[in-house]
Amino acid sequence: MRLKFFCLLTFFLLFFSAAPLHAQWTDRLTLYLPNRVLDLLDVFTLNLGGGPTLHGELYATRACEVGGGLGYTFQFIKDHNRQYGYAALNGFGSYLPFATKEDIERRPGSYFVPEEWITHEGVPDPADPIYAPHTGIRDFWEIGGSLGALLVDATVSIHPVEILDAVLGFFFIDISDDDLTFENFR
């Protein structure tokens, strides 16, 4: 019985010490619930807005995307990499699997929504800075779509990598390296 307990304890400690965890255990335990809530919010994108627009898109990763459109919209944003707030979007895009052309400007109205001007033509590349894991405004691996007609605009998607991060987060494993620590509050 003691041998089983010792083996289990050793496995548990080795397993968690091998994970890329930088925060102290006190940070992880104290901020456990807020981090789990944030991880669950990271799983999806929901942007709602309005303005003169006509577009439709469906995507199963950004490389496999179909649709197109143009317009100028003002959106309330809950997006990838904890972007919360509002912004104005202006531009056009046409999307076919493995071939895109877009010119979209995003002017933020709030602190947590970065400004961006996306001009792209060709095959989307996951190494592009707009898809960067911690600073990019888009998730290359997201699955979802957007629809806009006349004065109504909506974007809904899920993020598979963030789903895995949320599930593993319950076991103190943070693969996205986005959990809060006390250093975030200094």
C-alpha positions as CSV (number, residue, x, y, z in Angstrom):
1,M,0.0,0.0,0.0
2,R,2.8,2.4,0.9
3,L,4.7,1.5,-2.3
4,K,1.6,2.3,-4.4
5,F,1.1,5.6,-2.6
6,F,4.8,6.5,-3.0
7,C,4.8,5.6,-6.7
8,L,1.6,7.7,-7.3
9,L,3.0,10.6,-5.4
10,T,6.3,10.4,-7.3
11,F,4.5,10.2,-10.7
12,F,2.2,13.2,-9.8
13,L,5.2,15.4,-8.7
14,L,7.3,14.4,-11.8
15,F,4.4,14.9,-14.1
16,F,3.6,18.4,-12.9
17,S,7.2,19.5,-12.5
18,A,7.8,18.7,-16.1
19,A,5.1,21.0,-17.3
20,P,6.1,24.5,-18.3
21,L,4.8,26.2,-15.2
22,H,6.5,29.4,-14.2
23,A,4.2,30.6,-11.4
24,Q,4.7,29.7,-7.8
25,W,2.3,27.1,-6.2
26,T,0.8,29.9,-4.0
27,D,-0.1,31.8,-7.1
28,R,-1.6,28.8,-8.8
29,L,-3.7,27.8,-5.7
30,T,-4.8,31.3,-4.8
31,L,-5.7,32.3,-8.4
32,Y,-7.0,28.9,-9.4
33,L,-10.7,29.9,-9.7
34,P,-10.1,33.2,-11.5
35,N,-7.8,31.4,-14.0
36,R,-10.3,28.6,-14.6
37,V,-13.0,31.2,-15.4
38,L,-10.7,33.1,-17.7
39,D,-9.7,29.8,-19.4
40,L,-13.4,28.9,-20.0
41,L,-14.0,32.4,-21.4
42,D,-11.0,31.9,-23.8
43,V,-12.7,29.0,-25.4
44,F,-15.0,31.1,-27.6
45,T,-15.2,34.3,-29.6
46,L,-18.4,36.4,-29.7
47,N,-18.3,39.7,-31.5
48,L,-21.6,41.6,-32.1
49,G,-21.9,44.8,-34.0
50,G,-23.7,47.0,-36.4
51,G,-23.1,49.2,-39.4
52,P,-23.4,49.0,-43.2
53,T,-22.0,45.6,-44.1
54,L,-22.6,42.6,-46.3
55,H,-20.5,39.5,-45.7
56,G,-20.4,35.9,-44.7
57,E,-17.6,33.5,-43.7
58,L,-17.1,30.0,-42.5
59,Y,-13.8,28.6,-41.4
60,A,-12.3,25.4,-40.0
61,T,-8.9,27.1,-39.4
62,R,-7.9,30.2,-41.2
63,A,-6.3,28.2,-44.0
64,C,-9.6,26.5,-44.8
65,E,-12.0,29.5,-45.1
66,V,-14.8,30.3,-47.5
67,G,-16.7,33.5,-47.9
68,G,-16.3,37.2,-48.4
69,G,-17.7,40.6,-48.0
70,L,-17.2,44.3,-47.2
71,G,-18.4,46.9,-44.8
72,Y,-17.8,49.2,-41.9
73,T,-19.0,48.0,-38.5
74,F,-18.8,49.0,-34.9
75,Q,-18.4,45.9,-32.8
76,F,-18.5,44.8,-29.2
77,I,-15.6,42.4,-29.0
78,K,-14.9,39.3,-26.9
79,D,-12.1,37.8,-28.9
80,H,-9.0,35.6,-28.9
81,N,-6.1,36.5,-26.5
82,R,-8.5,38.1,-24.0
83,Q,-9.6,41.0,-26.2
84,Y,-12.6,42.6,-24.5
85,G,-14.1,45.9,-25.5
86,Y,-15.2,47.6,-28.7
87,A,-13.7,48.7,-32.0
88,A,-14.5,49.9,-35.5
89,L,-13.8,47.6,-38.4
90,N,-13.5,48.8,-42.0
91,G,-12.5,46.8,-45.1
92,F,-13.1,43.9,-47.4
93,G,-12.1,40.2,-47.7
94,S,-12.6,37.3,-50.1
95,Y,-11.8,33.8,-48.8
96,L,-11.3,30.5,-50.6
97,P,-9.6,27.4,-49.0
98,F,-5.9,28.1,-49.0
99,A,-6.3,31.5,-50.8
100,T,-7.3,34.8,-49.2
101,K,-7.3,38.4,-50.0
102,E,-8.2,41.0,-47.4
103,D,-7.6,44.6,-46.4
104,I,-9.2,45.2,-43.0
105,E,-8.5,48.0,-40.5
106,R,-9.5,47.8,-36.9
107,R,-9.6,51.0,-34.8
108,P,-10.0,50.2,-31.1
109,G,-12.1,52.1,-28.8
110,S,-11.0,50.4,-25.6
111,Y,-7.7,49.4,-23.9
112,F,-7.9,45.6,-24.3
113,V,-8.5,45.7,-28.1
114,P,-5.3,46.4,-30.1
115,E,-5.3,48.4,-33.3
116,E,-4.5,46.4,-36.4
117,W,-4.5,46.8,-40.1
118,I,-4.5,43.4,-41.9
119,T,-3.5,43.3,-45.5
120,H,-3.0,39.8,-46.8
121,E,-3.1,37.9,-50.1
122,G,-2.4,34.2,-50.6
123,V,-2.2,31.3,-48.2
124,P,-2.6,32.2,-44.5
125,D,0.6,31.4,-42.5
126,P,0.4,30.4,-38.8
127,A,3.8,32.1,-38.3
128,D,2.2,35.5,-39.3
129,P,2.3,38.0,-36.3
130,I,-1.5,38.3,-36.4
131,Y,-1.7,34.7,-35.3
132,A,1.0,34.9,-32.6
133,P,0.0,32.9,-29.5
134,H,0.1,35.7,-26.9
135,T,-0.2,38.9,-28.9
136,G,-2.0,38.0,-32.1
137,I,-5.5,39.4,-32.8
138,R,-6.6,36.2,-34.5
139,D,-6.4,32.5,-33.8
140,F,-5.2,30.5,-36.8
141,W,-6.9,27.3,-35.5
142,E,-10.3,28.8,-34.7
143,I,-13.5,27.2,-36.1
144,G,-16.5,29.3,-36.7
145,G,-18.0,31.9,-38.9
146,S,-19.4,35.4,-39.3
147,L,-22.4,36.9,-40.9
148,G,-23.3,40.5,-41.6
149,A,-26.2,42.0,-43.5
150,L,-27.4,45.6,-43.7
151,L,-26.9,46.9,-40.2
152,V,-26.3,43.7,-38.2
153,D,-23.0,41.8,-37.8
154,A,-22.0,38.8,-35.7
155,T,-18.9,36.5,-35.3
156,V,-19.0,33.3,-33.4
157,S,-16.1,30.8,-33.1
158,I,-14.4,28.3,-30.8
159,H,-10.7,27.9,-30.2
160,P,-9.5,24.2,-30.0
161,V,-6.2,25.0,-28.4
162,E,-7.9,27.0,-25.7
163,I,-10.4,24.2,-25.1
164,L,-7.4,21.9,-24.4
165,D,-5.8,24.6,-22.2
166,A,-9.1,25.0,-20.2
167,V,-9.4,21.2,-19.6
168,L,-5.7,20.8,-18.6
169,G,-6.0,23.9,-16.5
170,F,-8.1,22.0,-14.0
171,F,-5.0,19.8,-13.5
172,F,-2.7,22.9,-13.0
173,I,-1.3,22.6,-16.6
174,D,-1.2,25.8,-18.5
175,I,-0.2,25.0,-22.1
176,S,-1.2,28.6,-23.3
177,D,1.0,30.1,-20.6
178,D,-1.8,32.7,-19.9
179,D,-2.7,32.0,-16.3
180,L,-2.6,35.0,-14.0
181,T,0.0,35.3,-11.3
182,F,0.6,37.9,-8.7
183,E,3.1,39.6,-10.9
184,N,0.3,40.6,-13.3
185,F,-1.0,42.9,-10.5
186,R,2.2,44.7,-9.9
